[in-house]
Amino acid sequence: MIFFMDCDTKYPIMLIHGTGFRDGKYINYWGRIPAELKKRGAVIFYGHQDSWGSIEHNAEVLKTNLRKFLSETNYEKVNIIAHSKGGLEARYMISSLGMAENVASLTTIATPHHGSETLDLLWKLSKPLFKFVAIFANLFYRILGDAKPDFFTTCNQFTTIHMKSFNERNPDAPNIYYQSYAGIMKNPFSCIIMFLPNFFVSLIEGENDGLVTPKSAEWTNFKGIIRGTTYRGISHPDLRDIRRINFAKNSIKNSQTGISDIRTFYVTIVAELKNLGL
């Protein structure tokens, strides 16, 4: 059970996915989350950008899709909720593509705002391997529907050096409400999907959600780390409801132990945006 909270915000919610996935018609990137928000009055639409497009390319797609949505509705702005790399694309769209006046708020979840020290090391040791893998990755994702997949460039954009430059070139826009969140796994066995990356990132950077550390995810108005109520913690895929099940039977949010139903987290975010008049 999730306590009832209204999610009928003044502006609709634009959900922006992360790397490696697309907004599918039948398989939703966000699991049960959109249905829960809609049930509570939220208007939802999606970014529909490429899964492995560069930040710049995907931001252009987001801009086009956002403008199309606004032209077909009576809304002037949107509240953006972005997972992982989607947060970087949203920031670029806002700060570099002139869309600040059409965005009321940006909530980033496990977004690598400061890059990855682990990827820095991998990049130095095996840059030629990234180029080789990119040949097959780009072909595969083009078949799946990407218009302009760019695996090599995208991986490079996750390095700390690139993100430092990116942050300098894409400062927060005034009059937009920003907030950010991070998640962490309690140990590598918490999520079989993230077992190896969590293990290696832990060795190099410390606690993480399998890919992103809280240090990297921290951006303006950082709301803290999202923790699960069970032994698992919350992994990077868990933050967008990949398993479609609760972490535990008790779905009530507890400030000491975290959350057991990821939908509660998103409902709370949107309800708070409504309370802010957004």
C-alpha positions in Angstrom: 0.0 0.0 0.0 1.2 3.5 -0.9 -0.3 6.4 1.1 -2.4 8.6 -1.2 -0.7 11.7 -2.4 -1.9 13.9 -5.3 0.4 14.1 -8.3 -1.6 16.4 -10.5 1.2 19.0 -10.9 0.7 22.3 -12.6 3.1 21.2 -15.4 3.3 17.7 -16.9 6.1 15.2 -16.1 8.7 14.5 -18.8 10.5 11.2 -18.0 14.0 10.9 -19.6 15.6 7.5 -19.7 19.3 6.6 -19.3 21.9 4.8 -21.5 21.4 1.5 -23.2 17.6 1.6 -23.3 14.8 3.2 -25.3 11.2 4.2 -24.4 9.4 1.2 -25.7 5.8 1.0 -26.5 5.2 -2.3 -24.8 8.1 -2.6 -22.3 8.3 0.6 -20.3 11.8 1.7 -19.1 10.2 3.0 -15.9 8.3 -0.1 -14.9 5.2 0.5 -12.8 6.1 4.1 -12.0 4.3 6.0 -14.8 1.0 4.1 -14.1 1.2 5.0 -10.4 1.8 8.6 -11.2 -1.0 8.8 -13.7 -3.4 7.1 -11.2 -2.7 10.1 -8.9 -3.3 12.7 -11.6 0.0 13.3 -13.2 0.3 13.9 -17.0 3.3 11.9 -18.3 5.2 11.8 -21.5 8.7 10.5 -22.5 11.9 11.8 -24.0 12.3 9.1 -26.7 15.9 9.8 -27.3 18.5 7.3 -28.5 19.8 4.7 -26.1 23.5 5.2 -27.1 23.4 8.7 -28.7 25.9 11.3 -27.5 24.7 13.9 -24.9 24.5 16.5 -27.7 22.6 14.4 -30.1 20.1 13.2 -27.6 19.5 16.6 -26.2 18.6 17.8 -29.7 16.0 14.9 -29.9 14.7 15.9 -26.5 14.3 19.5 -27.6 12.4 18.5 -30.7 10.1 16.2 -28.8 9.5 18.7 -26.0 8.6 21.4 -28.4 6.3 19.1 -30.3 4.5 18.1 -27.0 4.1 21.7 -25.9 2.8 22.8 -29.3 0.1 20.1 -29.1 -1.0 20.9 -25.6 -1.8 24.0 -23.5 1.3 23.7 -21.3 4.1 26.2 -21.3 6.6 24.1 -19.2 7.4 20.7 -17.9 8.9 19.1 -14.8 11.7 16.8 -15.9 12.6 13.6 -14.0 15.7 12.0 -15.5 17.5 8.8 -14.7 21.3 8.4 -15.2 22.7 10.0 -18.4 19.2 11.4 -19.1 20.0 14.0 -16.5 23.0 15.2 -18.5 21.0 15.4 -21.7 18.3 17.4 -19.9 20.9 19.8 -18.5 22.4 20.3 -22.0 19.0 20.9 -23.5 18.3 23.5 -20.9 21.6 25.3 -20.7 23.0 24.9 -24.2 19.9 24.6 -26.5 17.9 27.5 -25.1 15.1 25.5 -23.5 15.2 26.9 -20.0 12.0 28.9 -20.4 10.1 25.6 -21.0 11.4 23.8 -18.0 10.0 24.3 -14.5 12.1 21.8 -12.6 14.8 19.1 -13.2 15.1 16.1 -10.9 18.1 13.9 -11.6 18.4 10.4 -10.2 21.7 8.6 -10.2 23.0 10.9 -12.8 26.9 10.9 -13.2 27.3 14.7 -13.0 30.9 14.4 -12.1 31.8 11.4 -14.2 33.4 8.1 -13.2 36.9 7.6 -11.9 36.5 3.9 -12.7 35.8 4.7 -16.3 38.8 7.0 -16.3 41.0 4.1 -15.5 39.4 1.8 -18.0 39.7 4.5 -20.7 43.4 4.8 -20.1 44.0 1.1 -20.1 41.8 0.0 -23.0 40.8 3.0 -25.2 41.4 0.8 -28.4 39.0 -1.8 -27.0 36.2 0.8 -26.7 36.7 1.7 -30.4 36.4 -2.0 -31.3 33.3 -2.6 -29.2 31.8 0.5 -30.6 31.6 -1.0 -34.1 29.3 -3.8 -33.0 27.4 -1.8 -30.4 26.5 1.0 -32.8 25.3 -1.6 -35.4 23.3 -3.4 -32.8 21.6 -0.3 -31.4 20.9 1.1 -34.9 19.0 -2.1 -35.6 17.1 -1.6 -32.4 16.0 1.9 -33.5 18.7 4.4 -32.6 19.1 7.1 -35.2 22.6 8.0 -34.4 24.3 5.6 -31.8 27.8 6.6 -30.8 29.1 4.2 -28.2 32.7 5.5 -28.2 31.8 9.1 -27.7 29.2 8.3 -25.1 31.6 6.3 -23.0 34.2 9.1 -23.2 31.6 11.6 -22.0 31.3 9.7 -18.7 35.0 10.4 -17.8 35.7 13.0 -15.0 37.7 15.2 -17.3 34.8 15.5 -19.8 32.3 16.1 -17.1 34.3 18.8 -15.5 34.3 20.7 -18.8 30.6 19.8 -19.4 29.6 21.3 -16.0 31.5 24.5 -16.7 29.8 24.9 -20.0 26.3 24.0 -18.7 25.6 25.8 -15.4 22.2 25.7 -13.9 19.6 28.0 -15.4 18.0 30.6 -13.1 14.3 30.2 -12.3 14.5 26.4 -12.6 14.1 24.2 -9.5 16.9 21.6 -9.4 17.2 18.6 -7.2 19.3 15.4 -7.3 19.3 11.9 -5.7 21.6 8.9 -5.5 21.2 5.3 -4.6 23.6 2.6 -3.3 23.8 -1.2 -3.1 24.7 -2.7 0.2 27.1 -5.2 -1.3 27.8 -6.7 -4.8 25.4 -9.5 -4.1 22.5 -7.1 -3.7 21.8 -7.1 -7.5 23.0 -9.8 -9.8 22.9 -7.5 -12.8 25.2 -5.0 -11.1 27.5 -7.6 -9.3 30.7 -7.0 -11.2 30.4 -3.2 -11.8 29.5 -2.6 -8.2 32.5 -4.7 -7.0 35.0 -2.8 -9.2 33.5 0.6 -8.6 33.6 -0.1 -4.9 37.3 -0.9 -5.0 38.1 2.4 -6.8 35.5 4.9 -5.7 33.6 3.5 -2.7 29.9 2.9 -2.3 27.8 3.0 -5.4 24.6 1.8 -7.1 26.4 -0.5 -9.4 27.5 2.3 -11.7 27.3 5.8 -10.1 28.6 6.9 -6.8 26.7 9.4 -4.5 29.7 11.8 -5.0 29.1 11.8 -8.8 25.3 12.0 -8.5 25.4 15.0 -6.2 24.2 18.1 -7.9 22.2 21.3 -7.0 19.9 20.7 -4.0 21.1 17.2 -3.3 18.4 15.3 -1.4 20.6 12.4 -0.4 21.0 8.7 -0.9 17.9 6.5 -1.5 18.2 3.3 0.6 16.2 0.2 0.6 14.6 -1.5 3.6 16.1 -4.9 2.9 19.7 -6.3 2.7 19.8 -5.4 -1.1 20.0 -1.7 -1.0 18.9 0.0 -4.3 20.9 -0.6 -7.5 21.0 1.6 -10.6 18.4 -0.4 -12.4 16.2 -0.6 -9.3 15.9 3.2 -9.3 13.7 2.9 -12.4 11.8 -0.2 -11.3 13.5 -2.8 -13.5 12.2 -5.8 -11.4 8.6 -4.6 -11.2 8.3 -5.8 -7.6 8.7 -4.2 -4.2 11.9 -4.5 -2.2 9.9 -5.7 0.8 6.2 -6.3 1.7 6.0 -3.1 3.8 5.6 -0.3 1.3 5.7 2.6 3.8 8.6 5.0 3.5 10.8 5.2 6.6 13.4 7.9 6.9 15.6 5.6 8.9 15.6 2.5 6.8 14.7 3.9 3.3 12.0 2.6 1.0 10.6 -0.7 0.1 8.6 0.3 -3.0 10.3 2.5 -5.5 7.0 3.9 -6.6 6.7 5.6 -3.2 9.9 7.5 -4.0 8.6 8.9 -7.3 5.1 9.7 -5.9 6.8 11.7 -3.1 8.9 13.6 -5.6 6.0 14.6 -7.8 3.7 15.4 -4.8 6.4 17.7 -3.5 6.7 19.4 -6.9 2.9 20.0 -6.7 3.3 21.5 -3.3 5.9 23.9 -4.7 3.4 25.1 -7.3 5.2 23.3 -10.1 
